[in-house]
């Protein structure tokens, strides 16, 4: 294994982290247990398999100018010579509430002196289930890469073999002089795109109509909740009204926020929070699959609209407009600006960038793709998968969504002090799906 320099966006995630706002992703998988000792056996399997996964042995270290003179102030993934999987795979006492434990564990930052990932095995008190909470630092992996790393320690999946692709020739560190005109044009285009994104970000902050419930001073505490929705119900709404599955899932979030704000007494009148919808720019089997390749769309959630179908139509129109513009332009593409900041700038400005997230968006709503095949660990099948997104400074809520085996799973992460009633929001998601079905004549 060799050292691998962090991409600009990875470096940004690494440097903007604080004790109150750890920058790790999470996923809570719930398994049906074949025996009361299945959880302990699962922990043994995870530890044994992790030792053979190269990506899980990589820690992040500062770059010295001698090794990477062009990346002063940067960092790289390097093999950990003292890697011990037993320091990353942890077996806990039996619990009756997987989400209560997940919230407590999500608020703990990962150890930055070791490979930044953990797998927490949570046996169920009922003896017929257990859960595994995976945590991966965002500098180590984005959602797709985290899924690949987690899949490597689960039971092998029965997938069709892929034909090997020929290796690409090694690229020189210096540009090919024959390509310089194109490189110059690309640099000019990148500058224009950066200016466009910056202007869009400035415009998006004007006339912000959010709610104090979605913003907070950091407490460092976390609470999680999960909601399961039948995918057939989502398809029924989509077919009745048009648009995409993702449009429906985002509209459900908007309606749930409206219901939640009204029931807790904050009120939804005039509230249209800015939601960041991450978009993956990753191409299959890229040369550097471990680096973050993200852009995003920014949209106002129509929380103040009392009509569920009107909310869905607004979301669909906004998403169509974002797609027409593409993921490389607009306020949601601000992550692309990381490429224009030198490594030392990320190191010095990372904390400030983390504090500025609340000026850019009010909450995160992200989708995490999962394989269509059934996942297992030690022969025990996965029944539920709840993804968890990092919580930015000054924000109280992040929503992540996954679709698995005919069900949609919403994973909610909130500041525990700012949102003590996260269960009310979770229930509101379920009620919003019912309301949409009724509005569609079901």
C-alpha positions in Angstrom: 0.0 0.0 0.0 1.3 3.5 -0.9 0.4 7.0 0.4 -2.5 8.8 -1.3 -2.8 12.5 -1.2 -6.2 13.8 0.0 -8.3 15.5 -2.7 -9.2 19.1 -1.9 -12.8 18.3 -0.7 -11.4 15.4 1.5 -9.0 17.9 3.0 -11.8 20.4 3.6 -13.8 17.7 5.6 -10.7 16.8 7.6 -9.9 20.4 8.6 -13.4 21.7 9.3 -14.0 19.0 12.0 -14.4 20.0 15.6 -15.2 18.2 18.8 -18.8 19.4 18.7 -19.2 18.6 15.0 -17.4 15.4 14.0 -17.3 14.9 10.2 -18.1 11.2 10.0 -20.8 9.4 8.1 -22.8 6.6 9.7 -25.0 3.6 8.8 -27.0 1.5 11.3 -27.7 -1.9 9.9 -30.3 -4.0 11.8 -29.9 -7.8 11.5 -32.1 -10.8 12.3 -30.1 -13.0 14.7 -30.1 -16.7 14.2 -28.9 -17.2 17.9 -28.4 -15.1 21.0 -24.6 -15.2 20.4 -25.0 -13.9 16.8 -23.8 -10.4 17.8 -20.6 -11.6 19.4 -19.9 -13.8 16.4 -20.6 -10.8 14.1 -18.0 -8.8 16.0 -15.4 -11.6 15.5 -16.1 -11.7 11.8 -15.9 -8.0 11.3 -12.5 -7.8 13.1 -11.1 -10.7 11.1 -12.3 -9.4 7.8 -11.2 -5.8 8.4 -7.6 -6.9 8.7 -7.7 -8.0 5.0 -9.2 -4.8 3.6 -6.5 -2.3 2.6 -8.8 0.7 2.7 -9.5 0.1 6.4 -5.8 0.2 7.3 -5.3 3.8 6.0 -4.8 6.6 8.5 -4.6 10.3 7.6 -1.3 12.1 8.2 0.0 15.6 7.5 2.1 16.0 4.4 5.7 17.1 4.7 7.0 19.4 1.9 9.8 17.0 1.1 7.4 14.2 0.1 4.8 16.4 -1.6 6.3 19.8 -2.3 3.3 20.9 -4.3 0.9 20.2 -1.5 2.3 22.1 1.5 -0.3 22.1 4.3 -2.1 19.0 2.8 -2.6 15.5 4.2 -2.5 12.0 2.8 -3.8 8.5 3.5 -1.0 6.3 4.6 -0.9 2.7 5.8 -1.0 2.3 9.6 1.9 -0.1 10.5 0.2 -0.7 13.9 -3.3 -1.3 12.6 -5.3 -3.5 15.0 -8.9 -4.2 14.0 -9.8 -4.9 17.6 -9.4 -1.2 18.3 -12.0 -0.4 15.6 -14.6 -3.2 16.0 -16.3 -2.9 19.4 -18.9 -5.2 21.0 -21.3 -3.5 23.3 -23.7 -4.7 26.0 -27.2 -5.8 24.9 -29.6 -2.9 24.3 -33.3 -2.5 23.8 -33.0 0.7 21.7 -30.5 0.6 18.8 -31.2 4.3 17.9 -30.5 5.5 21.5 -27.1 3.8 21.4 -26.4 5.0 17.9 -27.0 8.6 18.9 -24.6 8.4 21.8 -22.0 6.8 19.5 -22.5 9.2 16.6 -21.6 12.2 18.9 -18.2 10.8 19.6 -15.5 11.9 17.2 -13.3 9.3 15.6 -9.7 8.9 16.7 -7.7 11.0 14.3 -4.4 9.1 15.2 -5.8 5.9 13.8 -7.6 4.8 10.6 -10.8 6.9 11.0 -13.5 4.3 11.1 -15.3 2.2 13.6 -17.9 -0.6 13.7 -20.0 -0.9 16.8 -21.9 -4.2 17.3 -25.1 -3.8 19.4 -26.7 -7.0 20.5 -30.5 -6.8 21.0 -31.9 -7.5 24.5 -34.6 -9.6 22.7 -31.9 -12.2 21.6 -33.3 -12.3 18.1 -31.7 -9.2 16.6 -28.5 -7.2 16.6 -27.3 -4.0 14.9 -24.0 -2.7 13.6 -23.2 1.0 13.5 -20.5 1.8 10.9 -18.7 5.2 11.2 -16.4 6.5 8.5 -14.8 9.9 8.4 -15.9 11.9 5.4 -12.2 12.4 4.6 -11.8 8.7 4.3 -14.9 8.0 2.2 -18.0 9.5 0.8 -21.3 7.6 0.8 -20.5 5.3 -2.1 -16.9 4.6 -0.9 -18.2 3.9 2.7 -20.7 1.4 1.3 -17.8 -0.4 -0.6 -15.7 -0.6 2.6 -18.7 -1.8 4.7 -19.6 -4.4 2.1 -16.0 -5.7 2.2 -16.5 -6.9 5.8 -20.0 -8.3 5.3 -20.7 -11.7 3.8 -19.7 -11.9 0.1 -22.5 -10.9 -2.2 -23.4 -13.1 -5.2 -22.7 -10.6 -8.0 -21.9 -11.2 -11.6 -18.2 -11.0 -12.4 -17.0 -7.8 -14.1 -14.6 -8.0 -17.0 -11.2 -6.5 -16.1 -10.4 -3.2 -17.7 -6.9 -2.6 -19.1 -4.7 -0.5 -16.8 -4.2 3.1 -17.8 -0.6 4.3 -18.3 0.8 6.2 -15.4 0.3 10.0 -15.7 3.2 12.4 -15.4 3.2 15.0 -12.8 3.8 17.6 -15.5 1.2 18.5 -18.1 1.6 17.4 -21.7 2.6 20.6 -23.7 0.4 19.5 -26.5 -2.6 19.8 -24.2 -1.7 23.3 -22.8 -4.2 25.2 -24.9 -7.0 23.0 -23.7 -5.7 23.3 -20.1 -5.8 27.1 -20.4 -9.3 27.0 -21.7 -10.3 24.6 -18.9 -8.8 27.0 -16.3 -10.7 29.9 -17.7 -13.9 27.8 -17.7 -13.2 26.8 -14.1 -12.8 30.4 -13.1 -16.1 31.4 -14.7 -17.8 28.5 -13.0 -16.3 29.5 -9.6 -17.6 33.0 -10.0 -21.0 31.7 -11.0 -21.2 29.5 -7.9 -20.1 32.3 -5.7 -22.7 34.7 -7.0 -25.4 32.0 -6.7 -24.4 31.4 -3.0 -24.7 35.1 -2.3 -28.1 35.2 -3.9 -29.3 32.1 -2.1 -28.7 33.8 1.3 -31.0 36.7 0.5 -34.5 36.6 2.0 -33.8 33.4 3.9 -37.0 32.0 5.4 -36.0 29.3 7.8 -36.9 28.3 11.4 -34.9 28.6 14.6 -35.7 24.9 15.2 -33.3 24.1 12.3 -30.4 26.1 13.6 -28.7 26.0 16.9 -25.5 26.7 18.8 -23.5 23.5 19.0 -24.0 21.3 22.1 -21.9 18.3 20.8 -24.8 16.0 21.6 -26.5 13.7 19.1 -29.8 11.9 18.8 -30.8 9.6 15.9 -34.1 8.2 14.7 -35.2 5.9 11.9 -38.3 5.7 9.8 -39.4 2.9 7.4 -41.6 3.7 4.4 -43.0 1.2 1.9 -41.4 1.9 -1.5 -44.7 0.8 -3.3 -46.4 3.8 -1.6 -43.8 6.1 -2.9 -44.1 4.7 -6.4 -47.9 5.1 -6.2 -47.5 8.8 -5.5 -44.9 9.2 -8.2 -47.1 7.6 -10.8 -50.1 9.6 -9.8 -48.3 13.0 -9.8 -45.2 12.5 -12.0 -41.6 13.3 -11.2 -39.1 10.9 -9.6 -38.9 8.8 -6.5 -36.4 11.3 -5.1 -38.8 14.1 -5.7 -41.4 12.3 -3.6 -38.9 11.5 -0.8 -37.8 15.2 -0.6 -41.4 16.4 -0.6 -42.1 14.0 2.3 -39.4 15.8 4.2 -40.9 19.2 3.5 -44.3 18.0 4.7 -43.0 16.4 7.8 -41.1 19.5 8.7 -44.3 21.5 8.4 -46.2 19.1 10.6 -43.4 19.0 13.1 -43.0 22.7 13.4 -46.7 23.3 13.8 -47.1 20.6 16.5 -44.1 21.8 18.5 -45.5 25.3 18.4 -42.9 27.0 16.3 -45.2 27.4 13.3 -44.5 26.8 9.6 -45.9 30.1 8.2 -43.4 31.7 5.8 -40.8 28.9 6.4 -38.9 27.8 3.3 -35.5 26.4 4.5 -32.6 25.9 2.1 -32.0 22.2 1.7 -28.7 20.9 0.3 -29.2 17.8 -1.9 -25.7 16.3 -2.5 -25.0 14.9 -6.0 -22.3 12.3 -6.6 -19.9 13.1 -9.5 -18.2 9.7 -9.1 -17.8 7.6 -12.2 -17.6 3.8 -11.8 -14.0 2.5 -11.2 -12.3 5.8 -11.3 -8.6 6.1 -10.8 -9.0 7.3 -7.3 -12.3 5.8 -6.0 -11.5 6.8 -2.4 -11.7 10.5 -2.9 -14.9 12.5 -2.4 -16.5 13.5 -5.8 -19.5 15.5 -4.7 -21.5 18.5 -5.9 -25.0 19.4 -4.9 -28.3 21.1 -5.6 -29.7 23.8 -3.4 -33.5 24.3 -3.1 -36.0 26.0 -0.9 -38.3 23.4 0.8 -41.9 24.5 0.5 -42.6 23.9 4.2 -45.1 26.9 4.3 -47.4 25.4 1.6 -50.4 23.7 3.2 -51.2 21.5 0.2 -49.2 18.2 0.1 -49.5 18.0 -3.7 -48.5 21.6 -4.1 -45.4 20.9 -2.1 -44.6 17.9 -4.3 -45.1 20.0 -7.5 -42.8 22.7 -6.1 -40.1 20.2 -5.3 -40.3 18.5 -8.7 -40.1 21.9 -10.5 -37.1 22.9 -8.4 -35.3 19.6 -9.0 -36.0 19.8 -12.7 -34.5 23.3 -12.8 -31.4 22.1 -10.9 -30.9 19.1 -13.2 -31.3 21.3 -16.3 -28.5 23.6 -14.9 -26.4 20.5 -14.0 -24.4 19.7 -10.8 -21.5 22.0 -11.8 -23.3 25.3 -11.4 -25.4 27.1 -8.9 -25.2 27.6 -5.1 -25.4 23.8 -4.5 -22.2 23.2 -6.3 -20.2 25.2 -3.7 -18.3 22.0 -2.8 -16.5 22.3 -6.2 -14.8 25.5 -5.0 -12.7 23.3 -2.7 -10.6 22.5 -5.9 -9.7 26.1 -6.2 -8.3 26.4 -2.6 -4.6 25.4 -2.0 -3.9 22.8 0.7 -2.6 25.4 3.2 -5.8 27.4 2.7 -7.9 24.4 3.7 -5.7 23.9 6.8 -6.0 27.5 7.9 -9.6 28.2 6.8 -11.2 24.8 7.6 -12.7 25.8 10.9 -14.0 29.0 9.4 -15.6 27.1 6.5 -17.3 24.8 9.0 -18.8 27.7 10.8 -20.1 29.2 7.5 -22.2 26.2 6.6 -25.3 27.7 8.2 -25.0 30.7 5.8 -25.1 28.4 2.9 -27.9 25.9 3.7 -30.3 25.0 6.6 -30.4 21.3 6.5 -28.9 18.4 4.5 -31.2 15.9 2.6 -29.1 13.2 1.0 -29.7 9.8 -0.6 -27.4 6.8 -0.2 -27.7 4.1 -2.8 -27.7 0.5 -1.6 -27.3 -2.8 -3.5 -30.5 -4.5 -4.6 -29.2 -7.9 -3.2 -29.7 -8.9 0.4 -26.9 -8.1 2.8 -25.8 -10.6 5.5 -23.2 -10.9 8.2 -22.4 -14.4 9.5 -25.5 -15.6 7.6 -27.7 -13.2 9.5 -29.8 -11.0 7.1 -30.0 -7.3 7.2 -33.6 -6.1 7.6 -33.1 -2.3 7.9 -30.4 0.1 7.0 -30.4 3.7 8.3 -27.8 6.1 6.9 -26.6 9.0 9.0 -25.1 12.2 7.7 -22.7 14.6 9.5 -24.3 17.6 11.2 -22.8 20.9 10.2 -22.0 23.6 12.7 -25.1 25.8 13.4 -27.5 23.2 12.1 -29.8 21.0 14.1 -30.9 18.3 11.7 -29.6 16.2 8.8 -31.7 13.7 6.8 -30.3 10.7 4.9 -32.3 8.3 2.8 -31.7 4.8 1.6 -33.8 2.3 -0.4 -33.3 -1.3 0.4 -35.3 -4.4 -0.5 -38.6 -2.7 -1.2 -38.4 -0.2 1.7 -37.2 3.4 2.1 -35.3 4.1 5.3 -35.0 7.7 6.6 -32.0 8.2 9.0 -32.3 11.3 11.1 -29.4 12.9 13.0 -30.1 15.9 15.3 -28.5 18.0 18.0 -30.0 16.3 21.0 -30.5 19.5 23.0 -31.9 21.5 20.1 -34.2 18.7 18.9 -35.3 16.7 22.0 -38.5 15.7 20.1 -36.8 13.9 17.1 -39.3 11.1 17.5 -42.1 13.6 16.7 -40.4 14.5 13.5 -39.9 10.8 12.7 -43.6 10.2 13.2 -44.4 13.2 11.0 -42.5 11.5 8.1 -44.8 8.5 8.3 -47.9 10.7 8.5 -46.8 12.8 5.5 -46.6 9.7 3.4 -50.2 8.8 4.4 -51.4 12.3 3.6 -49.8 12.1 0.1 -51.5 8.8 -0.5 -54.9 10.2 0.4 -54.3 13.3 -1.7 -53.5 11.0 -4.6 -56.8 9.1 -4.1 -55.3 6.0 -2.6 
